[in-house]
Amino acid sequence: MSQENGFLIIAILCLFVILGAFCFAMLFLKNKNKESKDEPQEDIPAPKDLIVLLENKKNTLKELEHYSQIALKHYRHYMQQMPNFDLEFLIVLVAHKSVNAKLILEVERFFKSSDPNRVEVIEKALGVGLKGR
């Protein structure tokens, strides 16, 4: 009889451990869902809309940097929607009066490294953008 009691106690302890682990996992998942909902969801503008925003003559260097970060972050997505996005973006960026050389080089370097086959075309786009200045 004592052996049966020993097995029963071990089974009950195992059940409590499994129940405790399940409760802990549920609390962890619940907190993780709350954290992901608290983060603000950034609206991603369409490629054409981003270029239109970039064309605004009143943009400051900070705004140009913000738009450039969006373009770099979503580069692959934008290139799927608009095959010449990188060229148009670079032309408008280079032609803007508030841009500095550091930002131009950063964007140019990213575009060239992302698609090495388009290096020559990107360099031509830089020339077109500089003529538009």
Summary of the structure (lengths in Angstrom):
residues: 133
radius of gyration: 27.5
end to end distance: 94.5
largest distance: 95.8
contacts: 321
relative contact order: 0.09
helix: 80%
strand: 0%
